[in-house]
Amino acid sequence: MSLHDTMIKHGHGMFRYRGYIPLLLLGPLLIAMKESVGLEREMGSRLEDLWVLFCFLLALSGLIMRWYTVGHVPAGTSGRNTKTQRADYLNTTGLYSIVRNPLYLGNFITILGVALSIKIWWLPLMTGLGFFIYMERIIMAEEAFLSEKYGKVYEDWRKRTPLIIPNLMLWKKPEHSFSVKTVLKREYPGLMGLGAAFFMTEFITDIFFEHESITGWFSEDFTWPLVFGMILAIGLTLRFLKKHTDILKVEGR
């Protein structure tokens, strides 16, 4: 088996477990959080809070990129399926007209925002390298699948559209209208994950490495518990509506 075929084979395997692969960074993340304690003291609480807020907004911008992408696509594409590759429709307009992988780009921006919030230089570097090593294989597997299914139509789009760095000059208006319900139905797990990531990194750093009391932390640094609580409530509500009602159902989405 050639190296190319081996990478595609690995990509199919990683595709099924792509939601769990970032958990491999938990070890380095804990080490980085411990190292960040001294740096936080040098920065001061106000500057540190502003930096974490910036990182949160950066991470949120990655989710917004996902929301815009998902809101314009039909059913059977750009989903969270993990068992097999699926593409009932070839998306080539909207963000897909300027970059081939807008969802993965959005994921990277979100993960980068979380890594930068720790303030240790090597963590975002390690995160970026790890992300592109495994995403390269997943993308290769997806492209082999799409090339086989759509042939020349896909190949023409692939040749003119950048892999990961958008080219705004290629913009084409989305073919489908934006569906808020589709975004609410499909993207709430990402929002919950983002809220949990910032809450847990702040909690673990302050409680376990800076040795703050839990009651003191909740009373003095209540912002992240409050933000996470609101996000959790929204996410659980949307999950209930998706599982038990037709409120978020959209025909063809």
N, C-alpha and C positions, 0 to 999 in steps of 0.2 A: 504494500500500500504506500502510495506517495505521501510526502509530507503534507501536501495540500489536502488530500483525502483524509489523512489522519486528523488534521486540524478541524475539518468539517465534521468528522465523527465525534471528536471531543465537543464541538460546538453544539451538536444535538443533545449530548448528555448534559452539558452546562445549561442549555436552554430550559430543561425540565427543572433544574434546581437553582435557577438564577436568582430567585428571591432569597435563598439561604446563603449563597456564596459570600455576600458582604459580612456575614457573621464571623468569617475567618479573621476579620480585622479587630475583633473584640480584644484580643491580647495586646496588640500594639496600641489600641485606643486607651486601655487602662494604664499602660506604661506612660503614654503621652499625657494623660490627665494628671498623673502623679508628678511628672516633670513640670507641668504648667503652674503648679502652686506658687513657686518662687517668682515666676514671671508675672503672675496676677498681682502679687504684692507690690512689685516694682511699678506696675502700670497704675495701680490705684483702682478703687471700685468704680468710679465714674467712667474712666477710659475703658476699663474692662467691660462694663455694661454696654457701652456704645459699640464696642467691637463685636460682642456677641449679638447685639441687635442687627448690626450690618450683616453678619454671617447668616442670621435667621432670614433676613430679607433676601439675601442671595440664594439661599436654599429654597425659599418660597418661590423665587422667580423660575427655578427649574420645574417646580410643580405647575406653575402657571403655563409654562411652555407645553407641558403634558396636557393640561386642561384644554388649551386652545386646539391642540392637535386632535385629541379624542373627541372634542365637541363637534368637529367637522367631518368625522369619518362615519361610514355606514357600519352596520353589524358585520361581524366576522372578520374584522381587521383591527390592528392596533390594540389588541386586547391584553388580558392578563393570563391567557391560557398557558399552561405549563407542560401538558402531556405531549402535545404534538404541534408542529408548525401549522398555522392556519392563515389563509389569506383568500377570502371569497371575492375580494375586490382589490385591484391594484391602485393604491393611493398615489397620485402624482400631482395633486394641486395643494394649495395652502402651504403649510410648512414643508410638506413633502416635495414641493416644487423647488425649494431652495436648499434642502438637505435630505439625504436619504434616511437618516435615523434620528428624527427629532425627539422621539421618546427616550432613546438612550442618551442623547445630548442633555435632555432635561434631567434624567436620572443622575448624570455625572455632575451637573451643576448643583443639584440638591445634596449629593454626597460630599462634594467639595465644600459646600457651605458648612456642613456639620464638621468636617475635618479641620477647616480653618478656624472654627470657633474654639478649638482646644489651644491654639496659639503656639504650637510646637512645629517647627518648620518641616521636619521630616515626615510628619503624619500625612499632610496633603500630598506630598511627593510620593510616598508609598501607596496611598489610596489611588492616586492617578495612574501609577504604573500598573497596579493590580487590576484596576478597572479596565484599562485598555488591553491587558493581556487576555483576560477572559472574554471581554466584549468582542475582541477581534475574531475569536473562534465562533461565538454565537452569530455574529454578523455574517461570517463566511457560510455558516450552515443555512441561515435564512436566505442569503442571496442565491445559493445553489438551489434551494427549494423554489424560489420565485422565478429563477431563470428557466427551470424545467417546466414550471406551470404556465408562464406567460411568454416565454420565448423572446422574439425580437422586440415586442412592445416593452418588455422589461429591460432588455439590454440597451435599447435606445435611451430610456429614461436613466438607467444607471450610468451611462457614459456622459450624459450632460449634467448630472446632479452630483454635487459634492458628497463625500461619504459622511463627514461629521462637522465640517466648518461651513456654515451657511453662506450662500452667495445670493444676496438680496436682489441682484439684478435679474435673477431667474424667476422672480415671484409671479405666481398665477393665482388668481382668486379661487378660494375653495369652491369645489363643485357642489358641496352640500351645505345647507344652512347650519348655523351653530345651534346645538341642542344643550341647554343647561341641564336638563334632566339626565341626559346621557353622561355628562361629566359627574353629576352628583351620584349617579348609580355606580359608575365604574371607578371613580378616582378617590373616594373617601379613604381607602386603606393607606394611600400615600400621604395624605394629610395627617392621619393618625400616627403614622410612622415618624413623620417629621416632628410632630409635637412631642412624641415619646422620646425621640433622640435628644432633643434639646433639654427636655426636663430631666432625663436620666443623667446626661453628662454633667449638667449643673449640680444635680443632687449628689451624685457620687463624688465629684471633685470637692464640693464644699463639706459634705458630711464625713467621708472616709479619708480624704487626704488633707483637708484643712481643719478637720476635727471640730466643726461647728455643731452645736446641738440641733436636733431635729426641730424642736419647737422654735428656737431662735431663727432657724433658716426659713421656716414657713412664715414667720411673722415679719422678718426683715427683708427676705427675698421672695416675696409672694407672687411676683410677676409670672415666673415660669409655671408654678403650680396652677395659677389662675388660667394662663393661656392653655396649658395642657388639659385642664378640666373642661374648658369650653370646647376645645377641639375633640376631646373624647366624647362629650355629650352630643356634638354634631355628628360625629362618625357613627356612634351607636344608633342614633336616630335614623340616619340614612341607611344603615344596615338593616334595621327593622323594616323600614319602608320598602327596601328592595326585596327582602325575603318574604314579607307577609302581605304586601299590598301591590296594586298596579299603578300607584301614584307616579312612580318614576319610569313607567314603561312608555317607550316611544316606538311607534311602528317603523320598522326598517332600521332601527338603531339597537 
